[in-house]
Amino acid sequence: MKIALDMFFPLYFRYGIKMGLACVAAYVISFFIGSDYAVWASVASIIAMQINVAESMHAGFLRIGGTAIGALLGALLLYFLPPVSWFMMLIQVFGITAVCGYLARYTLMSAATAIAAVVVLIVGSQALSEGSANAIGFGLMRVTEIVIGVGCAFFVSLVFWPVRLVDTLRADLGMQFLESSRQFDAILRGFLKGTELPYDMLNSIEGKIWNNHERLSKARRHESFLYRYEHRVMNQQVMTLDRTAESLRSMLEVLNDYQEETVDPLIGNELRDLGDSIMATLRHMGGANPAAPAPDLVRGLTNGVGQVEEKLNKIKREEGALERFSLHKLLQIFAFYQGIRLLAESLLIALDRMQRKADK
């Protein structure tokens, strides 16, 4: 069903239709309640209408809050300090927008506040000079128009072809786990063959780390009371990707530190087996049911770490086994294994936490 919908009605085609519906609905409702500036309701609906439900709610709350504050400030200025000339009005406009610009460091509402205040000041002063409105009533009507616009945007976003942020985030996390598995495989192969890899190969993964946290936070704030989903498991997925990216970066730096000798004669086979278990675990955690019991993966990770350490202990007991490696190479081998071991242990912890959170 979803595939057919995406095929015949692509995402941005649906988004355009929804924006048009919200814009028209906001204008019509504002017009019928007697607004002289119904266009502002349409503008508010366009700004509030976002691709997914959570973003629409987030933009709508910012717009409503900022507009309410800005309209109040503008109405108070009109009531207590009515501009006696265009020059005085421009001074007021400069002052209030300058203050809002400074407050942008503290709140995302500053832009909406500035817009509402300037509209009330400029348009309201003209209306007052013509005797067609009072300052407080004019400001309240502007807030009403914004609320209508935001409400229409939210209603359309929620009812017509709703796109949940949590669904797009879940799909993106799955792709990131798959990409992490591929990059880990490339780094491990490079280490076993003594091949240097580019440092920027992990940029695509690392660049999405903060965005994952931000989108999950928005989904929890704005969608958790509308839709039922296991946000605790998703939070664990996001944290696991954080630690995986850190481990991959450290292993890549160890790999590029020294390439004079291969490591295959030492613990190559054991590292390969452990690497296969890590890649399988990453793919599982990015799959459709990451919280499902995975005893084979747990056993594979645990046994893989044990086999490598058993091999290292055996090599350490063999006289002369390490003499053909330089000190620098030995440090590289142990540092690389330490990175893999820490990644395997973090994945074991993540699997256990996902299972326990899913069971609650």
Buried (B, 14 or more C-beta within 10 A) or exposed (E): EEEEEEEEEEBEEBBEBBBBBBBBBBBBBBBEEEBBBBBBBBBBBBBBBBBBBBBBBBBBBBBBBBBBBBBBBBBBBBBEEBBEEEEEBEEBBEEBBEBBEEBEEEBEBBBBBBBBBBBBBBBBBEBBEEEEBBBBEBBBBBBBBBBBBBBBBBBBBEEEBBBBBBBBBBEBBBEBBBBBBBBBBBBBBBBBEBBEBEEEBBEEBBEBBEEBBEBBBBBBEBBEEEBEBBBBBBBBBBBBBBBBBBBBBBBBEBBBBBBEBBBBEBBBBBBBBBBBBBBBBBBBBBEEEBBEEBEEBBEBBBBBBEBBBEBBEEEEEEEEEBEEBEEEBEBBBEBBBBBBBBBBBBBBBBBEBBBEBBEE
